[in-house]
Each structure stands twice: as structure tokens, then as C-alpha cells.
Amino acid sequence: MKRKSHKQIKPPERHSDEILRREVAAALEDDSMMVKIDDVDSKLVELTKLHHDRSGTYGTDYLQIGPSLKAMFPEGLSLETARDFTRFALLLQAHGKLMRYAVRFHRGGHADSLNDLSVYAQILRHVDEREE
């Protein structure tokens, strides 16, 4: 049996949920049978819109996380204690905010990322200063 290929849906920037539901249903239509959009499908449509919106703001900065961390820790990194993992998790959060700012550097930056970066930096400082 030959598989029917489905149309790929690229969500429009500002469509109503009803229009998106109709587009998804039309794309998933198999001959004359309409696919009913349930709660899971609706949530996936919402998440597709969210991804589309965020991609416009941040691009594909996540593809640079590995190379950037490798450059920061060229000898590798060993995490042994719970405190090590906490510190590294906070560093990753701060790193992500700095990367998001960098993506928008030539467009005036991203104030929300700077605010978040400040908070994560101070939490990390607090953890660093605490005794184990």
C-alpha cells in the first residue's frame, strides 16, 4: 500500500485558532474523511504557533549551545556533587540568556534576557558563596 504524503503546514503569523484548526484538518484529510481535531492536536497547533513566534525572536541559538560550552570548557567538565550540578545548571541558565541577547545584539539586544541573566548570576553567586 502506498503511503499518502501529508502537506507540511507552516502556521501563518497571526491566524485565529479556528482557521489553524481548519488548515490542520485539511492537511490531515485522508480522501473524504475529515480528521477531528482533539485537545492534543489543538495543543500541538498552539505549540507550533509558539515555536514560530519564538523562532522569529531567538532564531536557532540553541544550535550554538554545544560549541559555545565546548569553548568555555575545552578540557571537559566533571560534575561530582549535587552542588556542582546546581552551579552548572545555573550557569547554563545564564548562558542561555546571554546567547539570546547575542542573537538580538544588532537589533538592540533583549532586555528580558538581561534581566533574567542578572537574576541567574546573583543566584549563582549565592550558591558559590555558601559553604557545602
N, CA, C and O atoms as a printed pandas DataFrame, in Angstrom:
     atom_number atom_name residue_name chain_id  residue_number  x_coord  y_coord  z_coord
0              1         N          MET        A               1    0.841   -1.182    0.000
1              2        CA          MET        A               1    0.000    0.000    0.000
2              3         C          MET        A               1    0.882    1.241    0.000
3              4         O          MET        A               1    1.811    1.347    0.801
4              5         N          LYS        A               2    0.604    2.141   -0.862
5              6        CA          LYS        A               2    1.385    3.368   -0.998
6              7         C          LYS        A               2    0.970    4.367    0.084
7              8         O          LYS        A               2   -0.218    4.625    0.274
8              9         N          ARG        A               3    1.964    4.933    0.797
9             10        CA          ARG        A               3    1.681    5.924    1.831
10            11         C          ARG        A               3    1.332    7.262    1.196
11            12         O          ARG        A               3    1.987    7.720    0.259
12            13         N          LYS        A               4    0.308    7.859    1.720
13            14        CA          LYS        A               4   -0.086    9.182    1.252
14            15         C          LYS        A               4    0.738   10.217    2.017
15            16         O          LYS        A               4    0.777   10.194    3.247
16            17         N          SER        A               5    1.384   11.109    1.304
17            18        CA          SER        A               5    2.165   12.143    1.984
18            19         C          SER        A               5    1.241   13.267    2.420
19            20         O          SER        A               5    0.283   13.620    1.731
20            21         N          HIS        A               6    1.552   13.810    3.567
21            22        CA          HIS        A               6    0.756   14.913    4.104
22            23         C          HIS        A               6    1.425   16.234    3.761
23            24         O          HIS        A               6    2.650   16.322    3.681
24            25         N          LYS        A               7    0.609   17.254    3.561
25            26        CA          LYS        A               7    1.139   18.584    3.317
26            27         C          LYS        A               7    1.787   19.098    4.597
27            28         O          LYS        A               7    1.283   18.864    5.696
28            29         N          GLN        A               8    2.876   19.781    4.451
29            30        CA          GLN        A               8    3.511   20.408    5.600
30            31         C          GLN        A               8    2.832   21.744    5.856
31            32         O          GLN        A               8    2.593   22.520    4.930
32            33         N          ILE        A               9    2.522   22.004    7.122
33            34        CA          ILE        A               9    1.815   23.225    7.481
34            35         C          ILE        A               9    2.795   24.202    8.107
35            36         O          ILE        A               9    3.488   23.870    9.069
36            37         N          LYS        A              10    2.847   25.385    7.568
37            38        CA          LYS        A              10    3.616   26.471    8.180
38            39         C          LYS        A              10    2.585   27.461    8.705
39            40         O          LYS        A              10    1.871   28.089    7.922
40            41         N          PRO        A              11    2.504   27.603   10.023
41            42        CA          PRO        A              11    1.439   28.459   10.546
42            43         C          PRO        A              11    1.640   29.913   10.157
43            44         O          PRO        A              11    2.755   30.431   10.209
44            45         N          PRO        A              12    0.572   30.557    9.774
45            46        CA          PRO        A              12    0.667   31.980    9.479
46            47         C          PRO        A              12    0.927   32.741   10.765
47            48         O          PRO        A              12    0.677   32.228   11.856
48            49         N          GLU        A              13    1.416   33.936   10.648
49            50        CA          GLU        A              13    1.809   34.707   11.822
50            51         C          GLU        A              13    0.662   34.942   12.795
51            52         O          GLU        A              13    0.799   34.612   13.973
52            53         N          ARG        A              14   -0.422   35.476   12.371
53            54        CA          ARG        A              14   -1.499   35.835   13.297
54            55         C          ARG        A              14   -2.846   35.322   12.773
55            56         O          ARG        A              14   -3.678   36.107   12.317
56            57         N          HIS        A              15   -3.051   34.020   12.840
57            58        CA          HIS        A              15   -4.317   33.439   12.434
58            59         C          HIS        A              15   -5.113   33.094   13.671
59            60         O          HIS        A              15   -4.552   32.881   14.746
60            61         N          SER        A              16   -6.404   33.040   13.517
61            62        CA          SER        A              16   -7.239   32.607   14.634
62            63         C          SER        A              16   -7.070   31.103   14.805
63            64         O          SER        A              16   -6.658   30.401   13.881
64            65         N          ASP        A              17   -7.396   30.620   16.007
65            66        CA          ASP        A              17   -7.307   29.186   16.277
66            67         C          ASP        A              17   -8.211   28.390   15.356
67            68         O          ASP        A              17   -7.841   27.296   14.929
68            69         N          GLU        A              18   -9.386   28.912   15.038
69            70        CA          GLU        A              18  -10.323   28.204   14.171
70            71         C          GLU        A              18   -9.755   28.032   12.764
71            72         O          GLU        A              18   -9.899   26.963   12.171
72            73         N          ILE        A              19   -9.121   29.052   12.229
73            74        CA          ILE        A              19   -8.510   28.954   10.900
74            75         C          ILE        A              19   -7.393   27.916   10.926
75            76         O          ILE        A              19   -7.285   27.103   10.008
76            77         N          LEU        A              20   -6.558   27.935   11.973
77            78        CA          LEU        A              20   -5.485   26.942   12.074
78            79         C          LEU        A              20   -6.043   25.532   12.193
79            80         O          LEU        A              20   -5.509   24.603   11.588
80            81         N          ARG        A              21   -7.109   25.360   12.965
81            82        CA          ARG        A              21   -7.727   24.031   13.094
82            83         C          ARG        A              21   -8.208   23.525   11.733
83            84         O          ARG        A              21   -8.025   22.355   11.396
84            85         N          ARG        A              22   -8.827   24.424   10.953
85            86        CA          ARG        A              22   -9.306   24.024    9.615
86            87         C          ARG        A              22   -8.137   23.651    8.717
87            88         O          ARG        A              22   -8.219   22.681    7.964
88            89         N          GLU        A              23   -7.042   24.419    8.791
89            90        CA          GLU        A              23   -5.874   24.120    7.950
90            91         C          GLU        A              23   -5.250   22.779    8.335
91            92         O          GLU        A              23   -4.857   22.001    7.466
92            93         N          VAL        A              24   -5.161   22.516    9.630
93            94        CA          VAL        A              24   -4.612   21.233   10.079
94            95         C          VAL        A              24   -5.523   20.096    9.634
95            96         O          VAL        A              24   -5.045   19.083    9.123
96            97         N          ALA        A              25   -6.823   20.253    9.822
97            98        CA          ALA        A              25   -7.763   19.214    9.412
98            99         C          ALA        A              25   -7.675   18.956    7.917
99           100         O          ALA        A              25   -7.707   17.805    7.483
100          101         N          ALA        A              26   -7.566   20.017    7.124
101          102        CA          ALA        A              26   -7.465   19.854    5.672
102          103         C          ALA        A              26   -6.177   19.132    5.294
103          104         O          ALA        A              26   -6.173   18.298    4.388
104          105         N          ALA        A              27   -5.092   19.448    5.980
105          106        CA          ALA        A              27   -3.812   18.814    5.680
106          107         C          ALA        A              27   -3.814   17.342    6.050
107          108         O          ALA        A              27   -3.149   16.534    5.401
108          109         N          LEU        A              28   -4.559   16.990    7.091
109          110        CA          LEU        A              28   -4.598   15.601    7.545
110          111         C          LEU        A              28   -5.710   14.788    6.894
111          112         O          LEU        A              28   -5.841   13.590    7.144
112          113         N          GLU        A              29   -6.508   15.446    6.059
113          114        CA          GLU        A              29   -7.648   14.788    5.426
114          115         C          GLU        A              29   -7.185   13.598    4.595
115          116         O          GLU        A              29   -6.275   13.717    3.773
116          117         N          ASP        A              30   -7.806   12.477    4.813
117          118        CA          ASP        A              30   -7.489   11.262    4.061
118          119         C          ASP        A              30   -8.692   10.946    3.188
119          120         O          ASP        A              30   -9.714   10.466    3.679
120          121         N          ASP        A              31   -8.569   11.215    1.894
121          122        CA          ASP        A              31   -9.666   11.098    0.942
122          123         C          ASP        A              31  -10.840   11.948    1.407
123          124         O          ASP        A              31  -10.720   13.172    1.462
124          125         N          SER        A              32  -11.982   11.327    1.746
125          126        CA          SER        A              32  -13.149   12.129    2.114
126          127         C          SER        A              32  -13.356   12.192    3.631
127          128         O          SER        A              32  -14.314   12.806    4.101
128          129         N          MET        A              33  -12.483   11.574    4.379
129          130        CA          MET        A              33  -12.668   11.522    5.824
130          131         C          MET        A              33  -11.964   12.703    6.502
131          132         O          MET        A              33  -10.752   12.863    6.361
132          133         N          MET        A              34  -12.703   13.513    7.222
133          134        CA          MET        A              34  -12.111   14.635    7.950
134          135         C          MET        A              34  -11.579   14.128    9.289
135          136         O          MET        A              34  -12.204   13.297    9.948
136          137         N          VAL        A              35  -10.452   14.626    9.664
137          138        CA          VAL        A              35   -9.871   14.268   10.940
138          139         C          VAL        A              35  -10.389   15.248   11.987
139          140         O          VAL        A              35  -10.303   16.464   11.813
140          141         N          LYS        A              36  -10.917   14.714   13.057
141          142        CA          LYS        A              36  -11.404   15.565   14.132
142          143         C          LYS        A              36  -10.210   16.048   14.950
143          144         O          LYS        A              36   -9.377   15.246   15.373
144          145         N          ILE        A              37  -10.129   17.343   15.169
145          146        CA          ILE        A              37   -9.046   17.911   15.956
146          147         C          ILE        A              37   -9.428   17.803   17.427
147          148         O          ILE        A              37  -10.415   18.399   17.859
148          149         N          ASP        A              38   -8.649   17.045   18.198
149          150        CA          ASP        A              38   -8.950   16.907   19.620
150          151         C          ASP        A              38   -8.034   17.810   20.441
151          152         O          ASP        A              38   -7.306   18.635   19.889
152          153         N          ASP        A              39   -8.075   17.649   21.744
153          154        CA          ASP        A              39   -7.296   18.513   22.628
154          155         C          ASP        A              39   -5.795   18.436   22.362
155          156         O          ASP        A              39   -5.102   19.451   22.419
156          157         N          VAL        A              40   -5.291   17.239   22.071
157          158        CA          VAL        A              40   -3.857   17.088   21.810
158          159         C          VAL        A              40   -3.479   17.853   20.547
159          160         O          VAL        A              40   -2.485   18.578   20.527
160          161         N          ASP        A              41   -4.268   17.689   19.507
161          162        CA          ASP        A              41   -4.000   18.397   18.251
162          163         C          ASP        A              41   -4.060   19.906   18.450
163          164         O          ASP        A              41   -3.232   20.644   17.917
164          165         N          SER        A              42   -5.040   20.358   19.218
165          166        CA          SER        A              42   -5.161   21.797   19.481
166          167         C          SER        A              42   -3.932   22.312   20.216
167          168         O          SER        A              42   -3.424   23.391   19.914
168          169         N          LYS        A              43   -3.463   21.537   21.176
169          170        CA          LYS        A              43   -2.275   21.945   21.926
170          171         C          LYS        A              43   -1.053   21.983   21.000
171          172         O          LYS        A              43   -0.233   22.895   21.099
172          173         N          LEU        A              44   -0.929   21.011   20.112
173          174        CA          LEU        A              44    0.194   20.997   19.176
174          175         C          LEU        A              44    0.145   22.198   18.240
175          176         O          LEU        A              44    1.185   22.752   17.885
176          177         N          VAL        A              45   -1.055   22.603   17.840
177          178        CA          VAL        A              45   -1.190   23.795   17.000
178          179         C          VAL        A              45   -0.723   25.023   17.781
179          180         O          VAL        A              45    0.002   25.863   17.248
180          181         N          GLU        A              46   -1.143   25.126   19.053
181          182        CA          GLU        A              46   -0.705   26.247   19.898
182          183         C          GLU        A              46    0.812   26.258   20.042
183          184         O          GLU        A              46    1.443   27.312   19.960
184          185         N          LEU        A              47    1.392   25.081   20.258
185          186        CA          LEU        A              47    2.844   24.993   20.420
186          187         C          LEU        A              47    3.574   25.322   19.123
187          188         O          LEU        A              47    4.668   25.886   19.153
188          189         N          THR        A              48    2.977   24.975   17.986
189          190        CA          THR        A              48    3.556   25.340   16.697
190          191         C          THR        A              48    3.595   26.855   16.550
191          192         O          THR        A              48    4.590   27.414   16.088
192          193         N          LYS        A              49    2.514   27.518   16.944
193          194        CA          LYS        A              49    2.477   28.983   16.893
194          195         C          LYS        A              49    3.540   29.571   17.828
195          196         O          LYS        A              49    4.241   30.514   17.460
196          197         N          LEU        A              50    3.656   29.013   19.032
197          198        CA          LEU        A              50    4.649   29.497   19.987
198          199         C          LEU        A              50    6.060   29.336   19.431
199          200         O          LEU        A              50    6.877   30.253   19.517
200          201         N          HIS        A              51    6.342   28.165   18.861
201          202        CA          HIS        A              51    7.656   27.921   18.263
202          203         C          HIS        A              51    7.931   28.930   17.146
203          204         O          HIS        A              51    9.034   29.467   17.046
204          205         N          HIS        A              52    6.943   29.178   16.325
205          206        CA          HIS        A              52    7.086   30.121   15.219
206          207         C          HIS        A              52    7.391   31.523   15.748
207          208         O          HIS        A              52    8.277   32.206   15.234
208          209         N          ASP        A              53    6.659   31.946   16.770
209          210        CA          ASP        A              53    6.890   33.273   17.363
210          211         C          ASP        A              53    8.286   33.377   17.976
211          212         O          ASP        A              53    8.995   34.360   17.761
212          213         N          ARG        A              54    8.673   32.353   18.742
213          214        CA          ARG        A              54    9.983   32.386   19.414
214          215         C          ARG        A              54   11.127   32.296   18.417
215          216         O          ARG        A              54   12.173   32.915   18.617
216          217         N          SER        A              55   10.943   31.534   17.347
217          218        CA          SER        A              55   11.992   31.431   16.333
218          219         C          SER        A              55   12.255   32.787   15.694
219          220         O          SER        A              55   13.393   33.099   15.344
220          221         N          GLY        A              56   11.217   33.588   15.540
221          222        CA          GLY        A              56   11.389   34.930   14.997
222          223         C          GLY        A              56   12.196   35.823   15.916
223          224         O          GLY        A              56   12.895   36.726   15.457
224          225         N          THR        A              57   12.101   35.572   17.215
225          226        CA          THR        A              57   12.831   36.372   18.202
226          227         C          THR        A              57   14.247   35.849   18.410
227          228         O          THR        A              57   15.204   36.622   18.405
228          229         N          TYR        A              58   14.380   34.544   18.592
229          230        CA          TYR        A              58   15.665   33.978   19.002
230          231         C          TYR        A              58   16.420   33.232   17.912
231          232         O          TYR        A              58   17.590   32.898   18.097
232          233         N          GLY        A              59   15.787   32.968   16.797
233          234        CA          GLY        A              59   16.470   32.222   15.748
234          235         C          GLY        A              59   16.759   30.794   16.193
235          236         O          GLY        A              59   15.954   30.168   16.883
236          237         N          THR        A              60   17.905   30.298   15.793
237          238        CA          THR        A              60   18.297   28.928   16.164
238          239         C          THR        A              60   19.500   28.969   17.101
239          240         O          THR        A              60   20.467   28.230   16.915
240          241         N          ASP        A              61   19.433   29.831   18.101
241          242        CA          ASP        A              61   20.537   29.970   19.052
242          243         C          ASP        A              61   20.859   28.655   19.755
243          244         O          ASP        A              61   22.000   28.436   20.161
244          245         N          TYR        A              62   19.873   27.785   19.904
245          246        CA          TYR        A              62   20.089   26.508   20.575
246          247         C          TYR        A              62   21.123   25.636   19.861
247          248         O          TYR        A              62   21.728   24.764   20.484
248          249         N          LEU        A              63   21.335   25.862   18.560
249          250        CA          LEU        A              63   22.335   25.085   17.824
250          251         C          LEU        A              63   23.763   25.478   18.204
251          252         O          LEU        A              63   24.707   24.751   17.896
252          253         N          GLN        A              64   23.924   26.606   18.863
253          254        CA          GLN        A              64   25.249   27.078   19.265
254          255         C          GLN        A              64   25.600   26.725   20.709
255          256         O          GLN        A              64   26.709   27.007   21.161
256          257         N          ILE        A              65   24.665   26.110   21.438
257          258        CA          ILE        A              65   24.908   25.798   22.847
258          259         C          ILE        A              65   26.105   24.861   23.005
259          260         O          ILE        A              65   27.016   25.151   23.781
260          261         N          GLY        A              66   26.115   23.763   22.293
261          262        CA          GLY        A              66   27.208   22.788   22.411
262          263         C          GLY        A              66   28.563   23.384   22.064
263          264         O          GLY        A              66   29.489   23.289   22.869
264          265         N          PRO        A              67   28.711   24.001   20.884
265          266        CA          PRO        A              67   30.006   24.595   20.544
266          267         C          PRO        A              67   30.452   25.676   21.541
267          268         O          PRO        A              67   31.636   25.793   21.855
268          269         N          SER        A              68   29.495   26.452   22.026
269          270        CA          SER        A              68   29.836   27.509   22.977
270          271         C          SER        A              68   30.332   26.924   24.297
271          272         O          SER        A              68   31.330   27.392   24.844
272          273         N          LEU        A              69   29.645   25.909   24.810
273          274        CA          LEU        A              69   30.072   25.283   26.067
274          275         C          LEU        A              69   31.401   24.557   25.897
275          276         O          LEU        A              69   32.230   24.560   26.807
276          277         N          LYS        A              70   31.605   23.945   24.754
277          278        CA          LYS        A              70   32.885   23.273   24.482
278          279         C          LYS        A              70   34.018   24.300   24.507
279          280         O          LYS        A              70   35.106   24.004   25.001
280          281         N          ALA        A              71   33.777   25.498   23.981
281          282        CA          ALA        A              71   34.788   26.554   24.006
282          283         C          ALA        A              71   35.038   27.039   25.440
283          284         O          ALA        A              71   36.167   27.381   25.793
284          285         N          MET        A              72   33.994   27.066   26.255
285          286        CA          MET        A              72   34.145   27.503   27.645
286          287         C          MET        A              72   34.894   26.474   28.489
287          288         O          MET        A              72   35.604   26.837   29.427
288          289         N          PHE        A              73   34.739   25.198   28.161
289          290        CA          PHE        A              73   35.361   24.106   28.915
290          291         C          PHE        A              73   36.138   23.197   27.968
291          292         O          PHE        A              73   35.757   22.042   27.781
292          293         N          PRO        A              74   37.222   23.695   27.365
293          294        CA          PRO        A              74   37.942   22.905   26.350
294          295         C          PRO        A              74   38.551   21.615   26.905
295          296         O          PRO        A              74   38.792   20.674   26.150
296          297         N          GLU        A              75   38.798   21.565   28.197
297          298        CA          GLU        A              75   39.355   20.354   28.811
298          299         C          GLU        A              75   38.258   19.408   29.297
299          300         O          GLU        A              75   38.544   18.372   29.897
300          301         N          GLY        A              76   37.018   19.765   29.038
301          302        CA          GLY        A              76   35.913   18.956   29.530
302          303         C          GLY        A              76   35.442   19.471   30.876
303          304         O          GLY        A              76   35.944   20.476   31.379
304          305         N          LEU        A              77   34.478   18.777   31.453
305          306        CA          LEU        A              77   33.896   19.218   32.711
306          307         C          LEU        A              77   33.459   17.993   33.491
307          308         O          LEU        A              77   32.811   17.095   32.953
308          309         N          SER        A              78   33.816   17.967   34.742
309          310        CA          SER        A              78   33.421   16.866   35.610
310          311         C          SER        A              78   32.549   17.418   36.728
311          312         O          SER        A              78   32.977   18.294   37.480
312          313         N          LEU        A              79   31.353   16.918   36.836
313          314        CA          LEU        A              79   30.434   17.320   37.892
314          315         C          LEU        A              79   30.277   16.140   38.844
315          316         O          LEU        A              79   29.842   15.062   38.440
316          317         N          GLU        A              80   30.633   16.350   40.107
317          318        CA          GLU        A              80   30.627   15.249   41.071
318          319         C          GLU        A              80   29.540   15.387   42.126
319          320         O          GLU        A              80   28.834   14.422   42.420
320          321         N          THR        A              81   29.402   16.562   42.687
321          322        CA          THR        A              81   28.498   16.752   43.812
322          323         C          THR        A              81   27.183   17.387   43.353
323          324         O          THR        A              81   27.070   17.900   42.240
324          325         N          ALA        A              82   26.209   17.335   44.237
325          326        CA          ALA        A              82   24.934   17.991   43.954
326          327         C          ALA        A              82   25.168   19.486   43.754
327          328         O          ALA        A              82   24.532   20.107   42.903
328          329         N          ARG        A              83   26.074   20.062   44.534
329          330        CA          ARG        A              83   26.395   21.482   44.402
330          331         C          ARG        A              83   26.991   21.781   43.018
331          332         O          ARG        A              83   26.657   22.791   42.400
332          333         N          ASP        A              84   27.875   20.894   42.536
333          334        CA          ASP        A              84   28.438   21.056   41.191
334          335         C          ASP        A              84   27.317   21.113   40.144
335          336         O          ASP        A              84   27.325   21.959   39.250
336          337         N          PHE        A              85   26.367   20.204   40.276
337          338        CA          PHE        A              85   25.268   20.149   39.315
338          339         C          PHE        A              85   24.387   21.393   39.426
339          340         O          PHE        A              85   23.928   21.918   38.412
340          341         N          THR        A              86   24.151   21.865   40.643
341          342        CA          THR        A              86   23.367   23.085   40.836
342          343         C          THR        A              86   24.066   24.272   40.186
343          344         O          THR        A              86   23.444   25.053   39.466
344          345         N          ARG        A              87   25.357   24.397   40.445
345          346        CA          ARG        A              87   26.123   25.511   39.876
346          347         C          ARG        A              87   26.115   25.457   38.349
347          348         O          ARG        A              87   25.942   26.477   37.682
348          349         N          PHE        A              88   26.304   24.258   37.809
349          350        CA          PHE        A              88   26.326   24.127   36.358
350          351         C          PHE        A              88   24.950   24.426   35.759
351          352         O          PHE        A              88   24.859   25.070   34.713
352          353         N          ALA        A              89   23.883   23.966   36.410
353          354        CA          ALA        A              89   22.536   24.243   35.917
354          355         C          ALA        A              89   22.280   25.753   35.879
355          356         O          ALA        A              89   21.703   26.263   34.918
356          357         N          LEU        A              90   22.704   26.458   36.913
357          358        CA          LEU        A              90   22.536   27.915   36.937
358          359         C          LEU        A              90   23.398   28.586   35.866
359          360         O          LEU        A              90   22.972   29.547   35.226
360          361         N          LEU        A              91   24.605   28.072   35.681
361          362        CA          LEU        A              91   25.467   28.606   34.624
362          363         C          LEU        A              91   24.816   28.412   33.252
363          364         O          LEU        A              91   24.870   29.304   32.405
364          365         N          LEU        A              92   24.200   27.243   33.037
365          366        CA          LEU        A              92   23.501   27.001   31.766
366          367         C          LEU        A              92   22.351   27.980   31.559
367          368         O          LEU        A              92   22.141   28.475   30.452
368          369         N          GLN        A              93   21.610   28.258   32.627
369          370        CA          GLN        A              93   20.512   29.218   32.515
370          371         C          GLN        A              93   21.045   30.591   32.116
371          372         O          GLN        A              93   20.512   31.234   31.212
372          373         N          ALA        A              94   22.105   31.036   32.800
373          374        CA          ALA        A              94   22.704   32.339   32.489
374          375         C          ALA        A              94   23.267   32.343   31.065
375          376         O          ALA        A              94   23.108   33.317   30.329
376          377         N          HIS        A              95   23.915   31.264   30.692
377          378        CA          HIS        A              95   24.490   31.120   29.358
378          379         C          HIS        A              95   23.403   31.253   28.282
379          380         O          HIS        A              95   23.594   31.935   27.275
380          381         N          GLY        A              96   22.267   30.594   28.509
381          382        CA          GLY        A              96   21.169   30.664   27.551
382          383         C          GLY        A              96   20.643   32.080   27.382
383          384         O          GLY        A              96   20.327   32.507   26.272
384          385         N          LYS        A              97   20.550   32.804   28.492
385          386        CA          LYS        A              97   20.065   34.189   28.412
386          387         C          LYS        A              97   21.072   35.070   27.679
387          388         O          LYS        A              97   20.680   35.944   26.905
388          389         N          LEU        A              98   22.346   34.852   27.912
389          390        CA          LEU        A              98   23.387   35.622   27.221
390          391         C          LEU        A              98   23.363   35.316   25.717
391          392         O          LEU        A              98   23.540   36.215   24.896
392          393         N          MET        A              99   23.147   34.059   25.366
393          394        CA          MET        A              99   23.061   33.698   23.947
394          395         C          MET        A              99   21.851   34.349   23.285
395          396         O          MET        A              99   21.929   34.802   22.144
396          397         N          ARG        A             100   20.743   34.392   24.000
397          398        CA          ARG        A             100   19.547   35.028   23.437
398          399         C          ARG        A             100   19.776   36.519   23.229
399          400         O          ARG        A             100   19.301   37.095   22.250
400          401         N          TYR        A             101   20.496   37.133   24.139
401          402        CA          TYR        A             101   20.833   38.545   23.972
402          403         C          TYR        A             101   21.728   38.709   22.733
403          404         O          TYR        A             101   21.517   39.613   21.924
404          405         N          ALA        A             102   22.715   37.837   22.595
405          406        CA          ALA        A             102   23.660   37.924   21.474
406          407         C          ALA        A             102   22.951   37.818   20.125
407          408         O          ALA        A             102   23.309   38.517   19.177
408          409         N          VAL        A             103   21.946   36.943   20.040
409          410        CA          VAL        A             103   21.200   36.775   18.794
410          411         C          VAL        A             103   20.547   38.094   18.378
411          412         O          VAL        A             103   20.425   38.380   17.187
412          413         N          ARG        A             104   20.137   38.882   19.340
413          414        CA          ARG        A             104   19.444   40.141   19.056
414          415         C          ARG        A             104   20.363   41.358   19.233
415          416         O          ARG        A             104   19.882   42.490   19.276
416          417         N          PHE        A             105   21.657   41.140   19.333
417          418        CA          PHE        A             105   22.618   42.201   19.585
418          419         C          PHE        A             105   22.486   43.365   18.597
419          420         O          PHE        A             105   22.455   44.525   19.007
420          421         N          HIS        A             106   22.411   43.061   17.314
421          422        CA          HIS        A             106   22.348   44.098   16.279
422          423         C          HIS        A             106   20.944   44.687   16.108
423          424         O          HIS        A             106   20.727   45.586   15.295
424          425         N          ARG        A             107   20.011   44.166   16.882
425          426        CA          ARG        A             107   18.645   44.706   16.855
426          427         C          ARG        A             107   18.303   45.363   18.198
427          428         O          ARG        A             107   17.133   45.500   18.555
428          429         N          GLY        A             108   19.339   45.763   18.930
429          430        CA          GLY        A             108   19.105   46.465   20.187
430          431         C          GLY        A             108   19.109   45.580   21.415
431          432         O          GLY        A             108   18.793   46.045   22.510
432          433         N          GLY        A             109   19.462   44.314   21.255
433          434        CA          GLY        A             109   19.518   43.416   22.403
434          435         C          GLY        A             109   18.163   42.864   22.794
435          436         O          GLY        A             109   17.223   42.878   22.000
436          437         N          HIS        A             110   18.069   42.384   24.008
437          438        CA          HIS        A             110   16.833   41.782   24.512
438          439         C          HIS        A             110   16.795   41.995   26.016
439          440         O          HIS        A             110   17.409   41.248   26.777
440          441         N          ALA        A             111   16.063   43.030   26.438
441          442        CA          ALA        A             111   16.047   43.450   27.846
442          443         C          ALA        A             111   15.617   42.336   28.788
443          444         O          ALA        A             111   16.195   42.189   29.865
444          445         N          ASP        A             112   14.621   41.551   28.409
445          446        CA          ASP        A             112   14.142   40.476   29.276
446          447         C          ASP        A             112   15.245   39.460   29.556
447          448         O          ASP        A             112   15.371   38.968   30.678
448          449         N          SER        A             113   16.043   39.146   28.538
449          450        CA          SER        A             113   17.158   38.216   28.739
450          451         C          SER        A             113   18.200   38.799   29.687
451          452         O          SER        A             113   18.773   38.075   30.502
452          453         N          LEU        A             114   18.447   40.095   29.585
453          454        CA          LEU        A             114   19.399   40.736   30.510
454          455         C          LEU        A             114   18.884   40.706   31.940
455          456         O          LEU        A             114   19.653   40.479   32.874
456          457         N          ASN        A             115   17.589   40.933   32.118
457          458        CA          ASN        A             115   17.014   40.851   33.463
458          459         C          ASN        A             115   17.161   39.445   34.030
459          460         O          ASN        A             115   17.577   39.266   35.175
460          461         N          ASP        A             116   16.815   38.453   33.218
461          462        CA          ASP        A             116   16.945   37.059   33.656
462          463         C          ASP        A             116   18.399   36.707   33.943
463          464         O          ASP        A             116   18.693   36.027   34.926
464          465         N          LEU        A             117   19.310   37.168   33.087
465          466        CA          LEU        A             117   20.739   36.925   33.278
466          467         C          LEU        A             117   21.199   37.469   34.631
467          468         O          LEU        A             117   21.947   36.808   35.351
468          469         N          SER        A             118   20.749   38.673   34.968
469          470        CA          SER        A             118   21.119   39.274   36.254
470          471         C          SER        A             118   20.652   38.413   37.424
471          472         O          SER        A             118   21.390   38.212   38.389
472          473         N          VAL        A             119   19.438   37.911   37.332
473          474        CA          VAL        A             119   18.890   37.079   38.403
474          475         C          VAL        A             119   19.692   35.776   38.534
475          476         O          VAL        A             119   20.097   35.403   39.635
476          477         N          TYR        A             120   19.917   35.090   37.410
477          478        CA          TYR        A             120   20.677   33.836   37.471
478          479         C          TYR        A             120   22.097   34.061   37.978
479          480         O          TYR        A             120   22.628   33.229   38.714
480          481         N          ALA        A             121   22.715   35.175   37.595
481          482        CA          ALA        A             121   24.071   35.476   38.063
482          483         C          ALA        A             121   24.092   35.647   39.583
483          484         O          ALA        A             121   25.014   35.174   40.247
484          485         N          GLN        A             122   23.095   36.313   40.126
485          486        CA          GLN        A             122   23.060   36.519   41.574
486          487         C          GLN        A             122   22.731   35.239   42.334
487          488         O          GLN        A             122   23.242   35.021   43.433
488          489         N          ILE        A             123   21.889   34.400   41.762
489          490        CA          ILE        A             123   21.615   33.097   42.391
490          491         C          ILE        A             123   22.880   32.259   42.385
491          492         O          ILE        A             123   23.207   31.620   43.384
492          493         N          LEU        A             124   23.596   32.258   41.265
493          494        CA          LEU        A             124   24.851   31.516   41.172
494          495         C          LEU        A             124   25.867   32.042   42.187
495          496         O          LEU        A             124   26.567   31.259   42.830
496          497         N          ARG        A             125   25.945   33.340   42.327
497          498        CA          ARG        A             125   26.848   33.934   43.317
498          499         C          ARG        A             125   26.476   33.462   44.713
499          500         O          ARG        A             125   27.353   33.118   45.505
500          501         N          HIS        A             126   25.197   33.443   45.019
501          502        CA          HIS        A             126   24.721   32.981   46.328
502          503         C          HIS        A             126   25.148   31.531   46.574
503          504         O          HIS        A             126   25.636   31.204   47.655
504          505         N          VAL        A             127   24.966   30.671   45.581
505          506        CA          VAL        A             127   25.362   29.263   45.731
506          507         C          VAL        A             127   26.872   29.144   45.887
507          508         O          VAL        A             127   27.351   28.368   46.713
508          509         N          ASP        A             128   27.633   29.915   45.090
509          510        CA          ASP        A             128   29.098   29.883   45.170
510          511         C          ASP        A             128   29.597   30.278   46.565
511          512         O          ASP        A             128   30.570   29.709   47.059
512          513         N          GLU        A             129   28.942   31.240   47.192
513          514        CA          GLU        A             129   29.393   31.768   48.483
514          515         C          GLU        A             129   28.971   30.908   49.675
515          516         O          GLU        A             129   29.489   31.072   50.779
516          517         N          ARG        A             130   28.056   30.019   49.453
517          518        CA          ARG        A             130   27.592   29.144   50.546
518          519         C          ARG        A             130   28.592   28.032   50.802
519          520         O          ARG        A             130   29.239   27.537   49.879
520          521         N          GLU        A             131   28.708   27.654   52.030
521          522        CA          GLU        A             131   29.550   26.501   52.398
522          523         C          GLU        A             131   28.817   25.222   52.003
523          524         O          GLU        A             131   27.587   25.180   52.000
524          525         N          GLU        A             132   29.571   24.190   51.675
525          526        CA          GLU        A             132   28.927   22.915   51.330
526          527         C          GLU        A             132   28.417   22.223   52.547
527          528         O          GLU        A             132   27.846   21.137   52.446
